[in-house]
Amino acid sequence: MSVTVDANILLYATDTSSERHDRAGQLLRELIAGPRLLYVFWPVIMAFLRISTHPSVFARPLAPAQARDNVSSLLDQPLVRTTGEAPGFWQEFERVAATHVVRGNLVTDAHVAALMRQ
């Protein structure tokens, strides 16, 4: 069995000013330690990079190089894997879209949800 996280966990684990920082950091450390594989989808990684470096989101955003270093450190962990769309992805995306209004910013969320379901 494996597990996955969304961008919010990565963001809270990084944002020391967040009231959710400690819990997200602890969760991420536990998931990285195993015994299950931790899958991080590419859209989640890109969302982390986009949001963590955005000056309109954080008073003190990460420098792009620091954000990339954080991702590299995560991906270097022995039980962390990345994955993308497998055959049948579009059908899974359509199932997600059929039960939710998917437009605008929610397209990325539906993309990640369909990847998680795969």
Phi and psi restraints in degrees (range 20) as a CNS / XPLOR table:
assign (resid 1 and name C) (resid 2 and name N)
       (resid 2 and name CA) (resid 2 and name C) 1.0 -133.5 20.0 2
assign (resid 2 and name N) (resid 2 and name CA)
       (resid 2 and name C) (resid 3 and name N) 1.0 171.2 20.0 2
assign (resid 2 and name C) (resid 3 and name N)
       (resid 3 and name CA) (resid 3 and name C) 1.0 -133.6 20.0 2
assign (resid 3 and name N) (resid 3 and name CA)
       (resid 3 and name C) (resid 4 and name N) 1.0 166.8 20.0 2
assign (resid 3 and name C) (resid 4 and name N)
       (resid 4 and name CA) (resid 4 and name C) 1.0 -145.3 20.0 2
assign (resid 4 and name N) (resid 4 and name CA)
       (resid 4 and name C) (resid 5 and name N) 1.0 166.0 20.0 2
assign (resid 4 and name C) (resid 5 and name N)
       (resid 5 and name CA) (resid 5 and name C) 1.0 -133.2 20.0 2
assign (resid 5 and name N) (resid 5 and name CA)
       (resid 5 and name C) (resid 6 and name N) 1.0 159.8 20.0 2
assign (resid 5 and name C) (resid 6 and name N)
       (resid 6 and name CA) (resid 6 and name C) 1.0 -100.7 20.0 2
assign (resid 6 and name N) (resid 6 and name CA)
       (resid 6 and name C) (resid 7 and name N) 1.0 177.3 20.0 2
assign (resid 6 and name C) (resid 7 and name N)
       (resid 7 and name CA) (resid 7 and name C) 1.0 -62.2 20.0 2
assign (resid 7 and name N) (resid 7 and name CA)
       (resid 7 and name C) (resid 8 and name N) 1.0 -30.7 20.0 2
assign (resid 7 and name C) (resid 8 and name N)
       (resid 8 and name CA) (resid 8 and name C) 1.0 -59.3 20.0 2
assign (resid 8 and name N) (resid 8 and name CA)
       (resid 8 and name C) (resid 9 and name N) 1.0 -40.5 20.0 2
assign (resid 8 and name C) (resid 9 and name N)
       (resid 9 and name CA) (resid 9 and name C) 1.0 -61.8 20.0 2
assign (resid 9 and name N) (resid 9 and name CA)
       (resid 9 and name C) (resid 10 and name N) 1.0 -44.7 20.0 2
assign (resid 9 and name C) (resid 10 and name N)
       (resid 10 and name CA) (resid 10 and name C) 1.0 -63.8 20.0 2
assign (resid 10 and name N) (resid 10 and name CA)
       (resid 10 and name C) (resid 11 and name N) 1.0 -41.1 20.0 2
assign (resid 10 and name C) (resid 11 and name N)
       (resid 11 and name CA) (resid 11 and name C) 1.0 -66.6 20.0 2
assign (resid 11 and name N) (resid 11 and name CA)
       (resid 11 and name C) (resid 12 and name N) 1.0 -47.2 20.0 2
assign (resid 11 and name C) (resid 12 and name N)
       (resid 12 and name CA) (resid 12 and name C) 1.0 -63.8 20.0 2
assign (resid 12 and name N) (resid 12 and name CA)
       (resid 12 and name C) (resid 13 and name N) 1.0 -37.9 20.0 2
assign (resid 12 and name C) (resid 13 and name N)
       (resid 13 and name CA) (resid 13 and name C) 1.0 -64.7 20.0 2
assign (resid 13 and name N) (resid 13 and name CA)
       (resid 13 and name C) (resid 14 and name N) 1.0 -26.5 20.0 2
assign (resid 13 and name C) (resid 14 and name N)
       (resid 14 and name CA) (resid 14 and name C) 1.0 -89.3 20.0 2
assign (resid 14 and name N) (resid 14 and name CA)
       (resid 14 and name C) (resid 15 and name N) 1.0 -33.7 20.0 2
assign (resid 14 and name C) (resid 15 and name N)
       (resid 15 and name CA) (resid 15 and name C) 1.0 -84.3 20.0 2
assign (resid 15 and name N) (resid 15 and name CA)
       (resid 15 and name C) (resid 16 and name N) 1.0 96.1 20.0 2
assign (resid 15 and name C) (resid 16 and name N)
       (resid 16 and name CA) (resid 16 and name C) 1.0 -65.7 20.0 2
assign (resid 16 and name N) (resid 16 and name CA)
       (resid 16 and name C) (resid 17 and name N) 1.0 -16.1 20.0 2
assign (resid 16 and name C) (resid 17 and name N)
       (resid 17 and name CA) (resid 17 and name C) 1.0 -85.6 20.0 2
assign (resid 17 and name N) (resid 17 and name CA)
       (resid 17 and name C) (resid 18 and name N) 1.0 -9.5 20.0 2
assign (resid 17 and name C) (resid 18 and name N)
       (resid 18 and name CA) (resid 18 and name C) 1.0 -78.5 20.0 2
assign (resid 18 and name N) (resid 18 and name CA)
       (resid 18 and name C) (resid 19 and name N) 1.0 142.2 20.0 2
assign (resid 18 and name C) (resid 19 and name N)
       (resid 19 and name CA) (resid 19 and name C) 1.0 -68.6 20.0 2
assign (resid 19 and name N) (resid 19 and name CA)
       (resid 19 and name C) (resid 20 and name N) 1.0 -15.0 20.0 2
assign (resid 19 and name C) (resid 20 and name N)
       (resid 20 and name CA) (resid 20 and name C) 1.0 -95.5 20.0 2
assign (resid 20 and name N) (resid 20 and name CA)
       (resid 20 and name C) (resid 21 and name N) 1.0 -1.0 20.0 2
assign (resid 20 and name C) (resid 21 and name N)
       (resid 21 and name CA) (resid 21 and name C) 1.0 -56.9 20.0 2
assign (resid 21 and name N) (resid 21 and name CA)
       (resid 21 and name C) (resid 22 and name N) 1.0 -52.0 20.0 2
assign (resid 21 and name C) (resid 22 and name N)
       (resid 22 and name CA) (resid 22 and name C) 1.0 -60.7 20.0 2
assign (resid 22 and name N) (resid 22 and name CA)
       (resid 22 and name C) (resid 23 and name N) 1.0 -46.9 20.0 2
assign (resid 22 and name C) (resid 23 and name N)
       (resid 23 and name CA) (resid 23 and name C) 1.0 -66.1 20.0 2
assign (resid 23 and name N) (resid 23 and name CA)
       (resid 23 and name C) (resid 24 and name N) 1.0 -43.2 20.0 2
assign (resid 23 and name C) (resid 24 and name N)
       (resid 24 and name CA) (resid 24 and name C) 1.0 -65.0 20.0 2
assign (resid 24 and name N) (resid 24 and name CA)
       (resid 24 and name C) (resid 25 and name N) 1.0 -41.6 20.0 2
assign (resid 24 and name C) (resid 25 and name N)
       (resid 25 and name CA) (resid 25 and name C) 1.0 -62.3 20.0 2
assign (resid 25 and name N) (resid 25 and name CA)
       (resid 25 and name C) (resid 26 and name N) 1.0 -42.5 20.0 2
assign (resid 25 and name C) (resid 26 and name N)
       (resid 26 and name CA) (resid 26 and name C) 1.0 -64.0 20.0 2
assign (resid 26 and name N) (resid 26 and name CA)
       (resid 26 and name C) (resid 27 and name N) 1.0 -44.9 20.0 2
assign (resid 26 and name C) (resid 27 and name N)
       (resid 27 and name CA) (resid 27 and name C) 1.0 -59.8 20.0 2
assign (resid 27 and name N) (resid 27 and name CA)
       (resid 27 and name C) (resid 28 and name N) 1.0 -46.1 20.0 2
assign (resid 27 and name C) (resid 28 and name N)
       (resid 28 and name CA) (resid 28 and name C) 1.0 -62.9 20.0 2
assign (resid 28 and name N) (resid 28 and name CA)
       (resid 28 and name C) (resid 29 and name N) 1.0 -41.8 20.0 2
assign (resid 28 and name C) (resid 29 and name N)
       (resid 29 and name CA) (resid 29 and name C) 1.0 -61.8 20.0 2
assign (resid 29 and name N) (resid 29 and name CA)
       (resid 29 and name C) (resid 30 and name N) 1.0 -41.2 20.0 2
assign (resid 29 and name C) (resid 30 and name N)
       (resid 30 and name CA) (resid 30 and name C) 1.0 -65.0 20.0 2
assign (resid 30 and name N) (resid 30 and name CA)
       (resid 30 and name C) (resid 31 and name N) 1.0 -43.0 20.0 2
assign (resid 30 and name C) (resid 31 and name N)
       (resid 31 and name CA) (resid 31 and name C) 1.0 -66.4 20.0 2
assign (resid 31 and name N) (resid 31 and name CA)
       (resid 31 and name C) (resid 32 and name N) 1.0 -39.8 20.0 2
assign (resid 31 and name C) (resid 32 and name N)
       (resid 32 and name CA) (resid 32 and name C) 1.0 -64.5 20.0 2
assign (resid 32 and name N) (resid 32 and name CA)
       (resid 32 and name C) (resid 33 and name N) 1.0 -33.6 20.0 2
assign (resid 32 and name C) (resid 33 and name N)
       (resid 33 and name CA) (resid 33 and name C) 1.0 -71.8 20.0 2
assign (resid 33 and name N) (resid 33 and name CA)
       (resid 33 and name C) (resid 34 and name N) 1.0 -18.5 20.0 2
assign (resid 33 and name C) (resid 34 and name N)
       (resid 34 and name CA) (resid 34 and name C) 1.0 89.9 20.0 2
assign (resid 34 and name N) (resid 34 and name CA)
       (resid 34 and name C) (resid 35 and name N) 1.0 -172.0 20.0 2
assign (resid 34 and name C) (resid 35 and name N)
       (resid 35 and name CA) (resid 35 and name C) 1.0 -88.4 20.0 2
assign (resid 35 and name N) (resid 35 and name CA)
       (resid 35 and name C) (resid 36 and name N) 1.0 -9.2 20.0 2
assign (resid 35 and name C) (resid 36 and name N)
       (resid 36 and name CA) (resid 36 and name C) 1.0 -83.1 20.0 2
assign (resid 36 and name N) (resid 36 and name CA)
       (resid 36 and name C) (resid 37 and name N) 1.0 156.8 20.0 2
assign (resid 36 and name C) (resid 37 and name N)
       (resid 37 and name CA) (resid 37 and name C) 1.0 -72.2 20.0 2
assign (resid 37 and name N) (resid 37 and name CA)
       (resid 37 and name C) (resid 38 and name N) 1.0 141.5 20.0 2
assign (resid 37 and name C) (resid 38 and name N)
       (resid 38 and name CA) (resid 38 and name C) 1.0 -106.0 20.0 2
assign (resid 38 and name N) (resid 38 and name CA)
       (resid 38 and name C) (resid 39 and name N) 1.0 114.3 20.0 2
assign (resid 38 and name C) (resid 39 and name N)
       (resid 39 and name CA) (resid 39 and name C) 1.0 -95.2 20.0 2
assign (resid 39 and name N) (resid 39 and name CA)
       (resid 39 and name C) (resid 40 and name N) 1.0 131.6 20.0 2
assign (resid 39 and name C) (resid 40 and name N)
       (resid 40 and name CA) (resid 40 and name C) 1.0 -121.0 20.0 2
assign (resid 40 and name N) (resid 40 and name CA)
       (resid 40 and name C) (resid 41 and name N) 1.0 117.4 20.0 2
assign (resid 40 and name C) (resid 41 and name N)
       (resid 41 and name CA) (resid 41 and name C) 1.0 -78.5 20.0 2
assign (resid 41 and name N) (resid 41 and name CA)
       (resid 41 and name C) (resid 42 and name N) 1.0 147.5 20.0 2
assign (resid 41 and name C) (resid 42 and name N)
       (resid 42 and name CA) (resid 42 and name C) 1.0 -57.5 20.0 2
assign (resid 42 and name N) (resid 42 and name CA)
       (resid 42 and name C) (resid 43 and name N) 1.0 -39.2 20.0 2
assign (resid 42 and name C) (resid 43 and name N)
       (resid 43 and name CA) (resid 43 and name C) 1.0 -62.6 20.0 2
assign (resid 43 and name N) (resid 43 and name CA)
       (resid 43 and name C) (resid 44 and name N) 1.0 -30.5 20.0 2
assign (resid 43 and name C) (resid 44 and name N)
       (resid 44 and name CA) (resid 44 and name C) 1.0 -68.2 20.0 2
assign (resid 44 and name N) (resid 44 and name CA)
       (resid 44 and name C) (resid 45 and name N) 1.0 -43.6 20.0 2
assign (resid 44 and name C) (resid 45 and name N)
       (resid 45 and name CA) (resid 45 and name C) 1.0 -63.0 20.0 2
assign (resid 45 and name N) (resid 45 and name CA)
       (resid 45 and name C) (resid 46 and name N) 1.0 -44.4 20.0 2
assign (resid 45 and name C) (resid 46 and name N)
       (resid 46 and name CA) (resid 46 and name C) 1.0 -64.9 20.0 2
assign (resid 46 and name N) (resid 46 and name CA)
       (resid 46 and name C) (resid 47 and name N) 1.0 -38.0 20.0 2
assign (resid 46 and name C) (resid 47 and name N)
       (resid 47 and name CA) (resid 47 and name C) 1.0 -63.5 20.0 2
assign (resid 47 and name N) (resid 47 and name CA)
       (resid 47 and name C) (resid 48 and name N) 1.0 -41.9 20.0 2
assign (resid 47 and name C) (resid 48 and name N)
       (resid 48 and name CA) (resid 48 and name C) 1.0 -59.3 20.0 2
assign (resid 48 and name N) (resid 48 and name CA)
       (resid 48 and name C) (resid 49 and name N) 1.0 -46.6 20.0 2
assign (resid 48 and name C) (resid 49 and name N)
       (resid 49 and name CA) (resid 49 and name C) 1.0 -63.0 20.0 2
assign (resid 49 and name N) (resid 49 and name CA)
       (resid 49 and name C) (resid 50 and name N) 1.0 -42.6 20.0 2
assign (resid 49 and name C) (resid 50 and name N)
       (resid 50 and name CA) (resid 50 and name C) 1.0 -65.7 20.0 2
assign (resid 50 and name N) (resid 50 and name CA)
       (resid 50 and name C) (resid 51 and name N) 1.0 -46.6 20.0 2
assign (resid 50 and name C) (resid 51 and name N)
       (resid 51 and name CA) (resid 51 and name C) 1.0 -78.6 20.0 2
assign (resid 51 and name N) (resid 51 and name CA)
       (resid 51 and name C) (resid 52 and name N) 1.0 -42.9 20.0 2
assign (resid 51 and name C) (resid 52 and name N)
       (resid 52 and name CA) (resid 52 and name C) 1.0 -66.8 20.0 2
assign (resid 52 and name N) (resid 52 and name CA)
       (resid 52 and name C) (resid 53 and name N) 1.0 -20.5 20.0 2
assign (resid 52 and name C) (resid 53 and name N)
       (resid 53 and name CA) (resid 53 and name C) 1.0 -104.0 20.0 2
assign (resid 53 and name N) (resid 53 and name CA)
       (resid 53 and name C) (resid 54 and name N) 1.0 4.3 20.0 2
assign (resid 53 and name C) (resid 54 and name N)
       (resid 54 and name CA) (resid 54 and name C) 1.0 -87.3 20.0 2
assign (resid 54 and name N) (resid 54 and name CA)
       (resid 54 and name C) (resid 55 and name N) 1.0 118.8 20.0 2
assign (resid 54 and name C) (resid 55 and name N)
       (resid 55 and name CA) (resid 55 and name C) 1.0 -69.4 20.0 2
assign (resid 55 and name N) (resid 55 and name CA)
       (resid 55 and name C) (resid 56 and name N) 1.0 -15.0 20.0 2
assign (resid 55 and name C) (resid 56 and name N)
       (resid 56 and name CA) (resid 56 and name C) 1.0 -85.8 20.0 2
assign (resid 56 and name N) (resid 56 and name CA)
       (resid 56 and name C) (resid 57 and name N) 1.0 -11.8 20.0 2
assign (resid 56 and name C) (resid 57 and name N)
       (resid 57 and name CA) (resid 57 and name C) 1.0 -98.1 20.0 2
assign (resid 57 and name N) (resid 57 and name CA)
       (resid 57 and name C) (resid 58 and name N) 1.0 -42.7 20.0 2
assign (resid 57 and name C) (resid 58 and name N)
       (resid 58 and name CA) (resid 58 and name C) 1.0 -120.6 20.0 2
assign (resid 58 and name N) (resid 58 and name CA)
       (resid 58 and name C) (resid 59 and name N) 1.0 139.7 20.0 2
assign (resid 58 and name C) (resid 59 and name N)
       (resid 59 and name CA) (resid 59 and name C) 1.0 -63.0 20.0 2
assign (resid 59 and name N) (resid 59 and name CA)
       (resid 59 and name C) (resid 60 and name N) 1.0 -35.1 20.0 2
assign (resid 59 and name C) (resid 60 and name N)
       (resid 60 and name CA) (resid 60 and name C) 1.0 -127.1 20.0 2
assign (resid 60 and name N) (resid 60 and name CA)
       (resid 60 and name C) (resid 61 and name N) 1.0 77.5 20.0 2
assign (resid 60 and name C) (resid 61 and name N)
       (resid 61 and name CA) (resid 61 and name C) 1.0 -66.8 20.0 2
assign (resid 61 and name N) (resid 61 and name CA)
       (resid 61 and name C) (resid 62 and name N) 1.0 158.7 20.0 2
assign (resid 61 and name C) (resid 62 and name N)
       (resid 62 and name CA) (resid 62 and name C) 1.0 -69.7 20.0 2
assign (resid 62 and name N) (resid 62 and name CA)
       (resid 62 and name C) (resid 63 and name N) 1.0 147.0 20.0 2
assign (resid 62 and name C) (resid 63 and name N)
       (resid 63 and name CA) (resid 63 and name C) 1.0 -67.2 20.0 2
assign (resid 63 and name N) (resid 63 and name CA)
       (resid 63 and name C) (resid 64 and name N) 1.0 145.3 20.0 2
assign (resid 63 and name C) (resid 64 and name N)
       (resid 64 and name CA) (resid 64 and name C) 1.0 -52.4 20.0 2
assign (resid 64 and name N) (resid 64 and name CA)
       (resid 64 and name C) (resid 65 and name N) 1.0 -40.9 20.0 2
assign (resid 64 and name C) (resid 65 and name N)
       (resid 65 and name CA) (resid 65 and name C) 1.0 -64.8 20.0 2
assign (resid 65 and name N) (resid 65 and name CA)
       (resid 65 and name C) (resid 66 and name N) 1.0 -37.7 20.0 2
assign (resid 65 and name C) (resid 66 and name N)
       (resid 66 and name CA) (resid 66 and name C) 1.0 -66.9 20.0 2
assign (resid 66 and name N) (resid 66 and name CA)
       (resid 66 and name C) (resid 67 and name N) 1.0 -42.2 20.0 2
assign (resid 66 and name C) (resid 67 and name N)
       (resid 67 and name CA) (resid 67 and name C) 1.0 -60.7 20.0 2
assign (resid 67 and name N) (resid 67 and name CA)
       (resid 67 and name C) (resid 68 and name N) 1.0 -44.2 20.0 2
assign (resid 67 and name C) (resid 68 and name N)
       (resid 68 and name CA) (resid 68 and name C) 1.0 -65.1 20.0 2
assign (resid 68 and name N) (resid 68 and name CA)
       (resid 68 and name C) (resid 69 and name N) 1.0 -38.4 20.0 2
assign (resid 68 and name C) (resid 69 and name N)
       (resid 69 and name CA) (resid 69 and name C) 1.0 -61.7 20.0 2
assign (resid 69 and name N) (resid 69 and name CA)
       (resid 69 and name C) (resid 70 and name N) 1.0 -40.1 20.0 2
assign (resid 69 and name C) (resid 70 and name N)
       (resid 70 and name CA) (resid 70 and name C) 1.0 -60.5 20.0 2
assign (resid 70 and name N) (resid 70 and name CA)
       (resid 70 and name C) (resid 71 and name N) 1.0 -44.1 20.0 2
assign (resid 70 and name C) (resid 71 and name N)
       (resid 71 and name CA) (resid 71 and name C) 1.0 -64.0 20.0 2
assign (resid 71 and name N) (resid 71 and name CA)
       (resid 71 and name C) (resid 72 and name N) 1.0 -44.7 20.0 2
assign (resid 71 and name C) (resid 72 and name N)
       (resid 72 and name CA) (resid 72 and name C) 1.0 -59.5 20.0 2
assign (resid 72 and name N) (resid 72 and name CA)
       (resid 72 and name C) (resid 73 and name N) 1.0 -42.6 20.0 2
assign (resid 72 and name C) (resid 73 and name N)
       (resid 73 and name CA) (resid 73 and name C) 1.0 -61.5 20.0 2
assign (resid 73 and name N) (resid 73 and name CA)
       (resid 73 and name C) (resid 74 and name N) 1.0 -40.3 20.0 2
assign (resid 73 and name C) (resid 74 and name N)
       (resid 74 and name CA) (resid 74 and name C) 1.0 -65.6 20.0 2
assign (resid 74 and name N) (resid 74 and name CA)
       (resid 74 and name C) (resid 75 and name N) 1.0 -48.5 20.0 2
assign (resid 74 and name C) (resid 75 and name N)
       (resid 75 and name CA) (resid 75 and name C) 1.0 -68.6 20.0 2
assign (resid 75 and name N) (resid 75 and name CA)
       (resid 75 and name C) (resid 76 and name N) 1.0 -19.5 20.0 2
assign (resid 75 and name C) (resid 76 and name N)
       (resid 76 and name CA) (resid 76 and name C) 1.0 -77.4 20.0 2
assign (resid 76 and name N) (resid 76 and name CA)
       (resid 76 and name C) (resid 77 and name N) 1.0 -10.7 20.0 2
assign (resid 76 and name C) (resid 77 and name N)
       (resid 77 and name CA) (resid 77 and name C) 1.0 -70.0 20.0 2
assign (resid 77 and name N) (resid 77 and name CA)
       (resid 77 and name C) (resid 78 and name N) 1.0 140.0 20.0 2
assign (resid 77 and name C) (resid 78 and name N)
       (resid 78 and name CA) (resid 78 and name C) 1.0 -61.9 20.0 2
assign (resid 78 and name N) (resid 78 and name CA)
       (resid 78 and name C) (resid 79 and name N) 1.0 -27.8 20.0 2
assign (resid 78 and name C) (resid 79 and name N)
       (resid 79 and name CA) (resid 79 and name C) 1.0 -103.2 20.0 2
assign (resid 79 and name N) (resid 79 and name CA)
       (resid 79 and name C) (resid 80 and name N) 1.0 11.5 20.0 2
assign (resid 79 and name C) (resid 80 and name N)
       (resid 80 and name CA) (resid 80 and name C) 1.0 -100.2 20.0 2
assign (resid 80 and name N) (resid 80 and name CA)
       (resid 80 and name C) (resid 81 and name N) 1.0 133.3 20.0 2
assign (resid 80 and name C) (resid 81 and name N)
       (resid 81 and name CA) (resid 81 and name C) 1.0 -130.4 20.0 2
assign (resid 81 and name N) (resid 81 and name CA)
       (resid 81 and name C) (resid 82 and name N) 1.0 154.3 20.0 2
assign (resid 81 and name C) (resid 82 and name N)
       (resid 82 and name CA) (resid 82 and name C) 1.0 -111.8 20.0 2
assign (resid 82 and name N) (resid 82 and name CA)
       (resid 82 and name C) (resid 83 and name N) 1.0 155.4 20.0 2
assign (resid 82 and name C) (resid 83 and name N)
       (resid 83 and name CA) (resid 83 and name C) 1.0 -155.6 20.0 2
assign (resid 83 and name N) (resid 83 and name CA)
       (resid 83 and name C) (resid 84 and name N) 1.0 164.4 20.0 2
assign (resid 83 and name C) (resid 84 and name N)
       (resid 84 and name CA) (resid 84 and name C) 1.0 -134.2 20.0 2
assign (resid 84 and name N) (resid 84 and name CA)
       (resid 84 and name C) (resid 85 and name N) 1.0 -159.0 20.0 2
assign (resid 84 and name C) (resid 85 and name N)
       (resid 85 and name CA) (resid 85 and name C) 1.0 -69.9 20.0 2
assign (resid 85 and name N) (resid 85 and name CA)
       (resid 85 and name C) (resid 86 and name N) 1.0 133.7 20.0 2
assign (resid 85 and name C) (resid 86 and name N)
       (resid 86 and name CA) (resid 86 and name C) 1.0 -105.4 20.0 2
assign (resid 86 and name N) (resid 86 and name CA)
       (resid 86 and name C) (resid 87 and name N) 1.0 169.6 20.0 2
assign (resid 86 and name C) (resid 87 and name N)
       (resid 87 and name CA) (resid 87 and name C) 1.0 -52.6 20.0 2
assign (resid 87 and name N) (resid 87 and name CA)
       (resid 87 and name C) (resid 88 and name N) 1.0 139.5 20.0 2
assign (resid 87 and name C) (resid 88 and name N)
       (resid 88 and name CA) (resid 88 and name C) 1.0 91.0 20.0 2
assign (resid 88 and name N) (resid 88 and name CA)
       (resid 88 and name C) (resid 89 and name N) 1.0 0.8 20.0 2
assign (resid 88 and name C) (resid 89 and name N)
       (resid 89 and name CA) (resid 89 and name C) 1.0 -57.9 20.0 2
assign (resid 89 and name N) (resid 89 and name CA)
       (resid 89 and name C) (resid 90 and name N) 1.0 -45.6 20.0 2
assign (resid 89 and name C) (resid 90 and name N)
       (resid 90 and name CA) (resid 90 and name C) 1.0 -60.4 20.0 2
assign (resid 90 and name N) (resid 90 and name CA)
       (resid 90 and name C) (resid 91 and name N) 1.0 -39.4 20.0 2
assign (resid 90 and name C) (resid 91 and name N)
       (resid 91 and name CA) (resid 91 and name C) 1.0 -64.3 20.0 2
assign (resid 91 and name N) (resid 91 and name CA)
       (resid 91 and name C) (resid 92 and name N) 1.0 -38.7 20.0 2
assign (resid 91 and name C) (resid 92 and name N)
       (resid 92 and name CA) (resid 92 and name C) 1.0 -66.7 20.0 2
assign (resid 92 and name N) (resid 92 and name CA)
       (resid 92 and name C) (resid 93 and name N) 1.0 -41.6 20.0 2
assign (resid 92 and name C) (resid 93 and name N)
       (resid 93 and name CA) (resid 93 and name C) 1.0 -60.8 20.0 2
assign (resid 93 and name N) (resid 93 and name CA)
       (resid 93 and name C) (resid 94 and name N) 1.0 -42.8 20.0 2
assign (resid 93 and name C) (resid 94 and name N)
       (resid 94 and name CA) (resid 94 and name C) 1.0 -63.3 20.0 2
assign (resid 94 and name N) (resid 94 and name CA)
       (resid 94 and name C) (resid 95 and name N) 1.0 -35.2 20.0 2
assign (resid 94 and name C) (resid 95 and name N)
       (resid 95 and name CA) (resid 95 and name C) 1.0 -64.2 20.0 2
assign (resid 95 and name N) (resid 95 and name CA)
       (resid 95 and name C) (resid 96 and name N) 1.0 -42.0 20.0 2
assign (resid 95 and name C) (resid 96 and name N)
       (resid 96 and name CA) (resid 96 and name C) 1.0 -63.3 20.0 2
assign (resid 96 and name N) (resid 96 and name CA)
       (resid 96 and name C) (resid 97 and name N) 1.0 -47.2 20.0 2
assign (resid 96 and name C) (resid 97 and name N)
       (resid 97 and name CA) (resid 97 and name C) 1.0 -66.1 20.0 2
assign (resid 97 and name N) (resid 97 and name CA)
       (resid 97 and name C) (resid 98 and name N) 1.0 -26.5 20.0 2
assign (resid 97 and name C) (resid 98 and name N)
       (resid 98 and name CA) (resid 98 and name C) 1.0 -72.9 20.0 2
assign (resid 98 and name N) (resid 98 and name CA)
       (resid 98 and name C) (resid 99 and name N) 1.0 -21.5 20.0 2
assign (resid 98 and name C) (resid 99 and name N)
       (resid 99 and name CA) (resid 99 and name C) 1.0 -108.2 20.0 2
assign (resid 99 and name N) (resid 99 and name CA)
       (resid 99 and name C) (resid 100 and name N) 1.0 -1.7 20.0 2
assign (resid 99 and name C) (resid 100 and name N)
       (resid 100 and name CA) (resid 100 and name C) 1.0 -141.4 20.0 2
assign (resid 100 and name N) (resid 100 and name CA)
       (resid 100 and name C) (resid 101 and name N) 1.0 152.7 20.0 2
assign (resid 100 and name C) (resid 101 and name N)
       (resid 101 and name CA) (resid 101 and name C) 1.0 -78.8 20.0 2
assign (resid 101 and name N) (resid 101 and name CA)
       (resid 101 and name C) (resid 102 and name N) 1.0 112.6 20.0 2
assign (resid 101 and name C) (resid 102 and name N)
       (resid 102 and name CA) (resid 102 and name C) 1.0 -113.6 20.0 2
assign (resid 102 and name N) (resid 102 and name CA)
       (resid 102 and name C) (resid 103 and name N) 1.0 105.8 20.0 2
assign (resid 102 and name C) (resid 103 and name N)
       (resid 103 and name CA) (resid 103 and name C) 1.0 -157.1 20.0 2
assign (resid 103 and name N) (resid 103 and name CA)
       (resid 103 and name C) (resid 104 and name N) 1.0 163.8 20.0 2
assign (resid 103 and name C) (resid 104 and name N)
       (resid 104 and name CA) (resid 104 and name C) 1.0 55.2 20.0 2
assign (resid 104 and name N) (resid 104 and name CA)
       (resid 104 and name C) (resid 105 and name N) 1.0 -132.8 20.0 2
assign (resid 104 and name C) (resid 105 and name N)
       (resid 105 and name CA) (resid 105 and name C) 1.0 -64.6 20.0 2
assign (resid 105 and name N) (resid 105 and name CA)
       (resid 105 and name C) (resid 106 and name N) 1.0 -19.3 20.0 2
assign (resid 105 and name C) (resid 106 and name N)
       (resid 106 and name CA) (resid 106 and name C) 1.0 -75.3 20.0 2
assign (resid 106 and name N) (resid 106 and name CA)
       (resid 106 and name C) (resid 107 and name N) 1.0 -12.0 20.0 2
assign (resid 106 and name C) (resid 107 and name N)
       (resid 107 and name CA) (resid 107 and name C) 1.0 -61.1 20.0 2
assign (resid 107 and name N) (resid 107 and name CA)
       (resid 107 and name C) (resid 108 and name N) 1.0 -43.3 20.0 2
assign (resid 107 and name C) (resid 108 and name N)
       (resid 108 and name CA) (resid 108 and name C) 1.0 -64.5 20.0 2
assign (resid 108 and name N) (resid 108 and name CA)
       (resid 108 and name C) (resid 109 and name N) 1.0 -40.7 20.0 2
assign (resid 108 and name C) (resid 109 and name N)
       (resid 109 and name CA) (resid 109 and name C) 1.0 -62.1 20.0 2
assign (resid 109 and name N) (resid 109 and name CA)
       (resid 109 and name C) (resid 110 and name N) 1.0 -41.9 20.0 2
assign (resid 109 and name C) (resid 110 and name N)
       (resid 110 and name CA) (resid 110 and name C) 1.0 -66.3 20.0 2
assign (resid 110 and name N) (resid 110 and name CA)
       (resid 110 and name C) (resid 111 and name N) 1.0 -36.6 20.0 2
assign (resid 110 and name C) (resid 111 and name N)
       (resid 111 and name CA) (resid 111 and name C) 1.0 -58.1 20.0 2
assign (resid 111 and name N) (resid 111 and name CA)
       (resid 111 and name C) (resid 112 and name N) 1.0 -50.4 20.0 2
assign (resid 111 and name C) (resid 112 and name N)
       (resid 112 and name CA) (resid 112 and name C) 1.0 -64.6 20.0 2
assign (resid 112 and name N) (resid 112 and name CA)
       (resid 112 and name C) (resid 113 and name N) 1.0 -42.3 20.0 2
assign (resid 112 and name C) (resid 113 and name N)
       (resid 113 and name CA) (resid 113 and name C) 1.0 -59.9 20.0 2
assign (resid 113 and name N) (resid 113 and name CA)
       (resid 113 and name C) (resid 114 and name N) 1.0 -41.8 20.0 2
assign (resid 113 and name C) (resid 114 and name N)
       (resid 114 and name CA) (resid 114 and name C) 1.0 -66.1 20.0 2
assign (resid 114 and name N) (resid 114 and name CA)
       (resid 114 and name C) (resid 115 and name N) 1.0 -39.1 20.0 2
assign (resid 114 and name C) (resid 115 and name N)
       (resid 115 and name CA) (resid 115 and name C) 1.0 -62.4 20.0 2
assign (resid 115 and name N) (resid 115 and name CA)
       (resid 115 and name C) (resid 116 and name N) 1.0 -41.9 20.0 2
assign (resid 115 and name C) (resid 116 and name N)
       (resid 116 and name CA) (resid 116 and name C) 1.0 -63.2 20.0 2
assign (resid 116 and name N) (resid 116 and name CA)
       (resid 116 and name C) (resid 117 and name N) 1.0 -40.3 20.0 2
assign (resid 116 and name C) (resid 117 and name N)
       (resid 117 and name CA) (resid 117 and name C) 1.0 -67.0 20.0 2
assign (resid 117 and name N) (resid 117 and name CA)
       (resid 117 and name C) (resid 118 and name N) 1.0 -33.9 20.0 2
